[in-house]
Amino acid sequence: MSKIVFYKLIFFGSVFVLTVLSLYPGNLIGLIFFGDDSTVPGSDKMHHFLSYLLTSTFGFLAYSDKNFFRLFLFLLGLGFFLEIFQLWIPNRYFEFLDLIANFSGVLLSFLLFVILHKKFFQK
């Protein structure tokens, strides 16, 4: 399996997991690890930031030969819509700071890839 195929599998798997975790009515991680879907282990905002940072990183690795900006917009849209959809899901709540954490993870990954791509991959 090539690196690109591996990165794509991780990226699409991450998008799927993010979607399931975001749309589950309650906290699925709390339910799995603590038996309580109202428990959020650790910092909720840090979870959002790291989830979107890692998902974005694998996306940019998988599509490093493509236009980063389209993927960047997709990831921002994903973070936005998954947070907005929580307005209609029982036991889930829209939080502006979650949205900021989502966007921050995507933005940091995007900026790092733009800088590193220019430095190492373009002549």
C-alpha positions in Angstrom: 0.0 0.0 0.0 1.4 3.4 -1.0 1.7 6.3 1.5 -0.9 8.3 -0.4 -3.5 5.4 -0.2 -2.7 5.0 3.5 -3.2 8.8 4.1 -6.5 8.7 2.2 -7.8 5.8 4.2 -6.8 7.6 7.5 -8.3 10.9 6.2 -11.7 9.4 5.2 -11.8 7.3 8.3 -11.2 10.4 10.4 -13.9 12.3 8.6 -16.3 9.4 9.2 -15.3 9.2 12.9 -15.6 13.0 13.4 -19.1 12.9 11.8 -20.3 10.0 14.0 -18.8 11.6 17.2 -20.3 15.0 16.3 -23.8 13.8 15.5 -24.3 11.1 18.2 -26.9 12.4 20.7 -24.6 12.6 23.7 -20.9 12.0 24.2 -19.9 8.7 22.5 -16.4 8.8 23.9 -17.7 9.3 27.4 -20.1 6.4 26.9 -17.4 4.1 25.6 -14.8 4.8 28.3 -16.9 5.8 31.3 -20.3 4.3 30.6 -21.8 7.8 30.8 -22.7 9.8 27.6 -22.8 13.0 29.6 -19.2 12.8 30.6 -16.6 14.6 28.5 -13.1 13.4 29.5 -10.5 16.1 29.4 -10.7 19.5 27.6 -13.6 19.5 25.1 -12.0 22.4 23.1 -8.7 20.6 22.9 -10.5 17.5 21.6 -12.0 19.6 18.8 -8.7 21.3 18.0 -6.7 18.1 17.9 -9.4 16.2 16.0 -9.5 18.8 13.2 -5.8 19.3 13.2 -5.1 15.5 12.7 -7.9 15.1 10.2 -6.7 18.1 8.2 -3.1 16.9 8.3 -4.0 13.5 6.9 -6.1 15.2 4.3 -3.3 17.5 3.2 -0.9 14.6 3.1 -3.3 12.5 1.0 -3.9 15.3 -1.5 -0.5 17.1 -1.4 -0.4 17.2 -5.2 -3.8 18.9 -5.4 -5.0 22.4 -4.6 -4.8 22.8 -0.8 -7.4 25.6 -0.7 -10.4 23.4 -1.8 -9.6 20.8 0.8 -9.2 23.7 3.3 -12.7 25.0 2.5 -14.1 21.5 2.7 -12.7 21.0 6.2 -13.9 24.4 7.4 -17.3 23.5 6.1 -17.2 20.2 7.8 -16.4 21.8 11.1 -19.0 24.4 10.6 -21.9 22.2 9.6 -21.2 19.4 12.1 -21.3 22.1 14.9 -24.5 23.7 13.5 -26.3 20.4 13.1 -25.8 19.9 16.9 -28.6 22.6 17.3 -31.1 19.9 16.4 -29.6 16.8 18.0 -30.8 15.8 21.5 -28.2 16.2 24.3 -25.9 18.1 21.9 -25.2 21.8 21.9 -23.8 24.3 19.5 -20.8 26.1 21.1 -19.1 29.0 19.4 -15.8 28.1 21.1 -16.0 24.5 19.6 -16.4 26.1 16.2 -13.3 28.3 16.8 -11.4 25.2 18.0 -12.4 23.3 14.8 -11.4 26.2 12.6 -8.1 26.7 14.5 -7.1 23.0 13.9 -7.8 23.2 10.2 -6.1 26.6 9.9 -2.9 25.5 11.7 -2.6 22.4 9.6 -3.3 24.4 6.4 -0.7 27.1 7.2 2.0 24.4 8.1 1.4 22.6 4.8 1.4 25.7 2.7 4.7 26.8 4.3 6.3 23.3 4.2 5.0 22.6 0.7 6.6 25.7 -0.7 9.8 25.1 1.2 10.3 21.4 0.4 8.2 20.4 -2.6 8.3 23.4 -5.0 11.3 24.4 -7.0 
